[in-house]
Amino acid sequence: MTEGAASGVADGEPDWEAALPPERGKSASAPEGVHPDAWHCALLLRRLFAALDTTMEAYGRRKSLHKSTVSRYLSGAQAAPVEFVEHLLAAHAEAAHSAPDPRLRAEVLRRQELAMRATNRQRWETEHLKGKWQAEHHRREQAERQAVTARRERDAALERLAALRFEHDTLEEKASRLALENGDLLRRAEALERDRAAAERRAEDGEQRRRHLAERLEAAEVARERAVADQEAAVAAVRREAAVLLRQARRESAVSRSRYGAGPPPDGVRRYHVLFAGPDAPWGAWLTGRLRAYGADASAELLTPVPGESVAELLAARLRTGDPVVVSGCLGAAGRYTAAEWAEGFRLTGEHHPGRLTVVTPYGSGESGGPRGPGDVRAAAGTPHGVTAVDLSGAGVVAADRRLRLATGTTTVPAAPGPVEALPTDLPEVWGGVGHRDDRFTGRDELLWTIHQELTDDPPPPPGVPTTGTAAAGAETGNAGRADGSPGTPATPDSSNLPETSGGPDVPPAVVRVLVGLPGVGKSAAAVEYVHRFKGLYDVVWWVDARSQDSVRAELARLGEELGGARTEPGAELAALYTAVRSPRAPADRRRILLVLDGAEEPAVLAPLLPGPAVRVLITSQNRAWERYAAELIDVPCFVWAESLTCVTRFDPGRGLRGDRELARRVGDHPGALVQAMTRRHPGDEVRLPSLTDALGRLHARVPQARLLLRLSDRFAEGEVPLRWLRPLPTPDDGTWDAAAHALVEASLARIEADTLRVHPLVRRAALRGAHDGHRAEAAALAVQALTTADPRLPEAPALWPRYGELLRHLRPSGVLESDAPDARRLVRNCLAFCRWSGAHHQGLELTSRARAGTTAALDPELLEVRARLLRETGRLPEAARLLDRGTDGAPGADGGLVTGARAATLLCRGRYAEADEHARTAYEERLSTSGPDAPVTLRARALLAECARACGRWEEALEIGTEVLARCDTLTPWSPQTLFARSRHALDLRLLGRYGEADDEQTAALQGLRAVLGPRHPQTLAAEYEVALCRWHTGHVDEAAARLDRVRRAVLRLPEGNPLALHVLSACSWVAPHARAGGGGDPADISGRRALDGYRAMLPEGHPYLFGIEANAALAAAGTDLERARPVLEASWRGFSARLGQAHPWTLGLAVALSASRHADGDTDGAAELSGAARERADAVLRSRHPLTLLLTVAHAADLRALGRTGRADAFDGPALRELRRSYADHPGTVAVTEGRRPVWEFEPVPLHGLP
């Protein structure tokens, strides 16, 4: 027997024998050709097969084996494979109705292995390897099951660790709070130490603060002096205009009564409102006089249509208090109404108010003597139903009066005694010396009507005021001239020498009105037009050339003869005229006399020659001294633009509108200069008025200082010389600036308004004509001295900004920008600081451009720093970078860190935060070493460090620096703009760190201060309003935040183009407005987002972090609730943030909230979980665990874990986070979204690019 056979025999019965049926007989030895091991295996298999109670053929069919194959396996002729053995063991166990015996199985497999190895070694090896592989596979499955179990145990341990860690953080924060409380005590002790050090610093800074206080006191003194000067000027103006106001009040009361009523007239008295255009003013006056003669209450009104008011509305306003009477002759000149519009207004008024409207046609369309102007509207109007038409064309005075009385229903009312007044077109009975009417006379309708009212409706002058006129006694005493006819001694303006103005109770007083204005402005032309237009309202019209006393005497003598007086000897002609004027007549028979004195420039000589009572005197003069002789002045102004256009068109209808405007602007709308320019062959040639030249010559001979003052006016903007700035300066000659200014005003060459001398451009050019370089240099030096003396030297004080705004206007013409004097350079710097603080950035840029072009100090560091700041504030970042890249010629640090700080701020705006931070630290160290810790420039450099820390994501560091800067600013200047800016930035840092309640309180306080100091429309005030809106958003007041943002949006869009604040506000509107119940009220969110994105792309360089954030905001706004649509943009923005800022930057972490939500919505839960988990860990390290961004990332990560089936771990994460959100940030929009089952997102909020220190 072989070794293998021996190994299969055992002493006694093995343990597995009980599981087999007994052997049938004694087992024989192995047949020939059968290996013993195969035979022993076959024997064992036979015993197993025997227990099945089946045949080999049936078993083979069941196992898909042939009968012979089964026989070979059971006979040992062929070693049975493992599969057969396994199947046979399984069939045996099934037949025995019991589980397989492992001992039996092991023995059978052992014998099968021996048999197979002995008979078919290759197959044995294959099966052996297969068995090993199965065993290894079995062990691997067991190991995997053990690994799963271990992983679950590890996850549970991690969850327990996270919970413990959260509890640890809570305890740590509690410990931190206790440490903070303990630190407060330490800080109090440190504060005492700092107070001691501050006291030492205050002692060192005492001189600086004293200087600041002195400057403020100086500013207050300047303001007080200005107030005193303004008050004195106002008092003088009130005194000068008192009489004018009285007359205007009387006239305006008549117009007001016609429009709004002044109480009902007496019973039985009918009220009329006579309406007329300028050319028909004589007819309006005639109709008013006739209606009053009929016993009616009548008022005259020159038509001045209100824009937007129709003809029907115009008439309806008068119908409320009376019946309108419209003169239809030249209504086309009354404004913008056409003939058809007047006809329609007449028709509507007749329909709604029949019998109330009367339309008077004074003359026919081709009738001579009618006023010139647009054709009448009679043909278009016809006679509408309900409208009374009165046609006076071709009628004499009696017929016209009868027709008017019939139309107004006053035939039974007795007229006032006396003859009917002549028609306006009738020539007076005495008409002498009047020149021809100018066919090209333009405009002046209101002026002519004013002259008429002044001459006919003015009350007597107040008691005690010297009056004009000629008394018989004055003529007899020879004050007017000697017996030989030679001029006598000029009369003095003494009341004892002036004639009386009242001729008794039945004689009306004399009325003297003087037309004053610039030489050539059209005073005589206006007087001629008035005489021709209103000639029918006077019985006597006499024109006198008043350039000499002799001519006046001669003309007055001729007038006396015309009035029926006897021819007199020289020297007695005034007495004869006076007698003729005072001849006793009944009031109804008294003649209406108009005397015109043209060119009366010597009131002291001519005033005693004027006739007294019952005479209306109209004087044209350049000398305003007439007002000292009881004469009222009427100013003849230059043309308005419409009148200039009409005048130019009449001379040259083919000129374009631009050429008309340019010509009118060049001559200052001066009528005489316009006419002279248009009558020349080349209208662009220089205009020279002889009358102006003569007036200047006479004045310069009398007041030499006036010449210098006129030259000086060319050194101030628009010829406006602030007299209060000149008074501290000495005059080159004897005299004062005020005396020279009043001499110019008296000669009608200038005027004084609000203590400012205003000189017409023609007068300035005429005064400069012939001046040599020495004269110009003298005027320039005086102008520079005046401006530098007026500098209050405190540009950051808002109370002084009006002064700096006025100074800014005069810098260019004065020559300050070209001056290298220290005071002039300081003034320029102060004006630039004013532009920066006040928000006038574009004005500051223009000023810096001119200053750099005009001064030799073109590379001045302060100028570079201010210009770079202004370029940043207007969004012109590339220009600011190029400007600073050129640098200065000095050594680094020589500028005290000015240019370095400007370069840091510019780099910060361009998104290069690390470089900006490095430059800001250098600038701070330089300013600290040169200016000390409490200097304003040092505090601004320190604040710039906070800006850099904020942009780099170091928000806690930014808050620490900002708190220090605010404390120092509050100590030095608590209500200055710099302190308020620091408070606003401090509130921003609080908001970024999630301390929303504190941030809201601090930002609201800053906003209130900025409103009070800078006003509600200042850019920094609007920026604070924007920050308050974001605070309200984060505290859950979404509707209020949207409303505030919309108000700020409307305000910032009115700021100059390029202001970065507008882009910040539009960006915020894109994601705040959609959450408000009522919407934002402005642009839709996607429009605001696109406008912000387009603006940032135009302003910022490619790859700027803001572009990534704004693009992400725009994608989120466009996607709405379908966050998967925004994934491509969010992925790109996240990669951009990660590359430029790093994955631990708060902006990158905030974008991870939205990107993980987008991945989650797109089905990429693994990617979402990976991103949110990594971002949560970084936020926990950077922002701490209780920051709202960290909490929202934790909730987002839990949602991603829950989607992956890791519910237990997700619950462990979001449970504490949700509790903290609901406890500390219950109303935050992110908390609300989580509570409502929505995935939270975190929008990008750019830090401000505006207002950088």
Buried (B, 14 or more C-beta within 10 A) or exposed (E): EEEBBEBBEEEEEEEBBEBBBEEEEEEEEBEEEBBBBBBBBBBBBBBBBBBBEBEBBEBBEEBEBEBEBBBBBBBBBBBBBBEBBBBBBEBBBEEBEEEBBEBBBEBBBBBBBBBBBBBBEEBBEEBBEEEEEEEEEEEEEEEEEEEEEEEEEEBEEEBEEBBEBBEEBBEBBEEEEEEEEEEEEEEEEEEEEEEEEBEEBBEEBEEBEEEBEEBBEBBBEBBEEBEEBEEEBEEEBEEEEEBBEBBEEEBEEBBBBBBEBBEEBEEEEBBBBBBBBBBBBBBBBBBBBBBBBBBBBBBBBBBEBEEEEBBBEBBBBBBEBBBBBBBBBBBBBBBEBBBEBBBBBBBBBBEBBEEBBBBBBBBBEEEEEBBEBBEBBBEBBBEBEBBBBBBBBEBEBEEBBBBBBEBBEBEEBEEEEEEBBBBBBBEBEBBBBBEEEBEEBBBBBEBBBBBBBBBBBBEEBEEEBBBBBBBBEBBEEEBBBEEEBEEBEBBEBEEEBBBBBBBEEEBBBBBBBBBBBBBBBBBBBBBBBBBBBBBBBBBBBBBBBBBBBEEBBBBBBBBBBBBEBEEBEBBBBBBBBBBBBBEEEEEEEBBBBBBBBBBBBBBBBBBBBBBBBBBBBBBBBBBBBBBBBBBBBBBBBBBEEEBBBBBBBBBEEEBEEEBBBEBBEBBBBBBBBBBBBBEEEEBEEEBEBEBBEEBBEEBBEEBBBBBBBBBBBBBBBEBBBBBBBBBEEEBEEEBEBBBBBBBBBBBBBBBBEBBBBBBBBBBBBBBBEEBEEEBBEBBBBBBBBBBBBBBBBBBBBBEBBEBBBBBBBBBBBBBBBBBEEEBBBEBBBBBBBBBBBBBBBBBBBBBBEBBBEBBEBEBBBBBBBBBBBBBBBBBBBEBBBEBBEEBBEEEEBBBBBBBBBBBBBBBBBBBBBEBBBBBBBBBBBBBBEBBBBBBBBBBBBBBBBBBBBBBBBBBBBBBBBBBBBBEBBBEBBEEBBBBBBBBBBBBBBBBBBBBBEBBBEBBBBBBEBBBEBBEEEBBBBBBBBBBBBBBBBBBBBBBBBBBBBBBBBEBBBEBBEBBBBBBBBBBBBBBBBBBBEEBBBBBBBBBBBBBBBEBBBEBBBEEBBBBBBBBBBBBBBBBEEEBBBBBEBBBBBBEBBBEBBEBBBBBBBBBBBBBBBBBBBBEBBEBBBBBBBBBBBBBBEBBBBBBBBBBBBBBBBBBBBBBEEBEBBBEBBBBBBBEBBEEBBEEBBBBBBBEEEEBBBBBBBBBBBBBBB
